[in-house]
Amino acid sequence: MTIAPFGSWPTPITSELVVAAAVSLAEVRVDGAEVYWSEARPADGGRTQLVRRAADGAVTDLLPDGSNARTGVHEYGGGAWWVLDGVVWFTEWADQRLYRLADGAVQALTPAPAVERGDRYADGDVHGDVIVCVRERHGDGEPRNEIVRLAAHAPTDEPEVLVTGPDFVAAPRLDPDGTTLAWLQWNHPSMPWDAVELVVRDLATGEETVVAGGPWESVSEPSWMPDGSLWFVSDRTDWWNLYRWLPGSDIEPIVRIDAEVGVPEWRLAGSRYAVLADGSVVFARRRAGSDALAVRGTGGLIADLDLPFCEVGAVRSAGGSAVVVAGTPTAEPGVYRVTPPGPDSDAAVVTLCAPRDLGLDPAGVAVAEHLTFPSVDAAGEPRTAHALYFAPASATHTGPEGDAPPLVVVIHGGPTAAASSSFSPATQYWTSRGFAVVSVDHGGSTGYGRAYREELLGQWGVIEVADCLAVARRLADTGRADPARLLIRGGSAGGFTVLSALARAESPFAAGADHFGVADLEALARDTHKFESRYLDRLVGPYPQDRDTYVERSPIHQLTQFSAPLIVLQGAEDAIVPPAQSEMIVDALRAKGVPVAYLLFDGEQHGFRRAENIRRALDAELSFYAQVLGFDLPADEGIEPVEIENL
């Protein structure tokens, strides 16, 4: 091992490697013996391609060149495509119309947009000759979210509206007879992880029943079974667990454990469980910062499967097995067919879409360690928080004895999301250079029960900042991080936390990176999209009644103590956190004389999808830290230095 300063190690994990042949796997569907999945491809402009794996193993791209299966419903999308009997239906990003793809031919089913931004479609279900799906209609005022029905195989002038009135709807699902519709609905100011109702309607009589949900219950993933029962995920017992309802009967718990089966429904069409042909259930469950696959047998026994997966993105039934999108601590997500163990056999796994082979030495891969550490609440009272720590890792280099590495504190978005323990080249980009990384599951994060998630209610800008400060100091105090080289980075809600942490007089951070973060809560409350337009009512307080709190917690109004250098990265077409949010903090820091760098990426929305922009964002951030902390950039990577004003 060569001894070299932490942060300066040569690495095979360059920004070029991060994006080379990279794909982001999301949804997966099973259609008979064929498996379909979506791939977001940075090298192809970030578009989403649909891929089919036939029964004989042949893999085929389905969409024509330039086509992009992506929906703008809720701005975050999800559920942009579905498949039945070899026919694919998908929403095209360019015009948000619904299309049918069969035998290589693409046919538009819904009308061309009549107004700017038009109608958007998502989260469909096919039964015979009809589709039910979510439509988000844009025009004057707030968009209208409805469930509509339309012909599955022929164009329609105007879909039939089945459900209208609730502020939001999701997951329309027809029962096996096609006579009963189930769906989810909720209203401002709730988000889908706050208060959601599961409703069923007899389409012949119009009679409706609220099956589950209410003011303090989050319900997701309804799914009809052949016997007419309706399965769903609910957090009625603090954890998102799995339940079953049969008309005329009480709700029956199927999986009740102290772990999360569900996840926050930022995107439509989530799938975290699959009922197999024999009645057993394969499901994902999250505990202590990591996912696992588990099975509930026909006798009711629940057991984790002895598999390496630590992050599960989707689970679908495939007869006697389940098809999953999953990653491991040492490999990116792939698509796998998992057969649960039998009386005389272990669980079997078949790889359907392998993750990239990056050719890395396992000794150079950092693996997450779950941390539980003390923090405080808004009143200074003790509480417990969580994080995932990635130590520096190299197959060839080590740091000088007695030295501690620079630390990158990472804050996830949401702020209800969760840190990921799965292999990520974007994380290894830092650890392989000799940085330590800690990804914080602050109060408000998913994976620790509803009570932990609700610690952030009314306390955004307080609780998660306290947790970031606490974990950074703890790692510095225990010799696992250099107290003089503590860095903080985050995107979206995480960007807000970065700015809030740097604006504290007691901030221990030497610099920060804000990716499309919120600088002014008041401006966000006045100017954001419908899905999140009332989100801050619960996180901060009703606006404008609690305007003083909005001003008090907005980083743009907390600049007196803000002195640490900051780099800001922003998408020019971001409708969730508009560029004005980034520009106001950059302008304020320029005027104050604080070192600041700003990169605006044309053609990008909320998060970067294009390979060249992902590369530039990573390398610019590294260049920024190098200039601020005073170390040299690797000469062989050709990194373009970022300009830092006031440095």
C-alpha positions, 0 to 999 in steps of 0.5 A: 500500500502506498501512503498518500494524503487522504483525499488525494488518492488516485482512483479508477472511479472517475466521473467518466466511469460513473456515467460510462454505459450507466443505466438507472433501473427503476420499474419492472413488469412481468408479462407471461414468460417475458420480463420488461424493465425501464432504463434511464440512460445518461449517455442517451440524453437521460431518456428512459428506454423500455427493455424486454427480455423474452423467454429465450433470454433475448433482450430487445430495446422497444422504443424507437430512437428519441422516444422517452417513456417518462411522465410528468404527473406530480413532476416526479413521475413514475408509472409511465408505462405498463404491459399486457399480452405483449402490448406496451402502453407508455407516456411520451415525455415530449408531449405527455400523450399516452401511446400504444406499442404493439409489433413495433408500431407506435400509436397515439391513444390520447389527443394532442395537448390543447394547452401548454403542458397539456394532459399527463398520464400515468399509473395505468391498469388494463382490463380487456379493452379498457385502461384506467389511469391517472390523468393530470390536466393542466390549464388555468389555475391548479392542475386537476388530478383525476382517474379516467377510463379509455379504450386500450387499443384505439384512439379516443377524443376524450377519456371518461372521468371516473374519479374527480374531486380529491386533490390527488389520486393514484393507483387505479386498479380494476378487480379480476372481473373488471367491475370494481375499481380501487384507488388511493386519494388524498387532499392538501395539505397531506402528502401520500405518506401522511394521510391517504384513503383506499377507496373501492367503487362498484362501477355498476351501482356507484356504491363506494367503500373507504377500505382503509386510511384516514387522517393519520394513516398512509396507504399505498400499493393496492392490488387485487388478487384472483380470489377478489381480495384487495391487498395494500400497504399501511402504516396503521401500526407505525410501520408500513406493513402488508394487509388484506381486505375481502369485501364483507370482512375485516382487514387482515394483517399479512405481514406485521413486522417492525420494518418498512415494507412500504416507501414514501410514494414520491413516484407513482406505481411503486411495488414492494411485494408480490404474491406468488402462485402458491399464495406465498408473498415475497416482499422488501423490508427496510430496517437499520438503513438497509433493505432485504428480501423476505418471504411469508410462506403459505403457513404464515411464517416470515423469514428473510431470504439469505441474499446479498440485496441491500436496496430493493427498487421493485418486486413483481410476481412471476408465477412461482418466483418474483422478479426484482430490481435490487442492488448489493453493497458491491454491485449496482442494481440489476434485475433478478428472478428470485425463487423462494426456498422450498422444503429441500432447496435454498432460494435460487437467483437468476440474473436477468439484467446484470449490473455493470462490471466495473472491474474494481478490486473489492478491496477498493469498494467502501461498504456502508456501516450503520450508525446510531448516534445521539442528537437533540430535538428543537428544545435541546432534549436528547434523541437518537438519529441514524446514518450510514458511514462509508470509510475511505477505501482503496486497493492501492493507497492508505492515509498517513498513520495518525491522520483522519480523512476529510468527511463528506456529510450527505443529506438525502432529498425528500426530506422523507427519503432514506440513505442508500447502502447499495453500491453507488459509483457516485459515493465511491467517487469520493471514498476511493480518493480517501474521503469518508462519506456519511449519509444521514438518516436524520429525523424525518427519514424513512426506514425507522417507523412513522414516529421517526418520520414525524419527528420532522413535522413542524421542525424542518430546518431544525431537527435534520440540521441538528442530526447533521451537525451531531454526526459530523462532530461525533465522527471527528471526535472519534478520529474517523474524520478530520475536524478541519475538513468537514464538508456537507452536500445535498440536493433538493430538500438536502440542499436546504439542509446544506444551506441551513447548516452552513448558516449556523454560527456553530457550523463545523463545516469547511464548505458545502455543495448545494444541488438545487436546494431551497434558499427561501421557504416563503418563495417556495410556498408561493411558487412550486408545483401542485404536488408539494404546494402545501407540503410545508404546512406540515414541515414548517407551518401553515402559510402565511399564518406562520410567515415568521417561521418561514422567514426565520428558517430560510437560509437567505435570511440567515446570512450573518453567520454564513462564511463557508465557501459554497458551490451551487448546481442547478437545472435550468428547467427545474419546476420543483425548486426553480433556478431563482432559489439558487440564484438568490443565495448565489447573489447574496453570497457574492455581495457578502464576499463569501466564496461561491461557485455556480453552475446552471445546466441547460436542459436539466430538471430536478436532478441531472440525467445527461451524462455530460452534466453528471460528469461536470457536476461531480468534477466541479464539486471535486475541483471546488473542494480541492481549491477550498481545502488546498489539495491538487486535482489528479492530473490524469483525469482532465478535470476542468477547474471550477471558477470560485468567486471571492476565493 
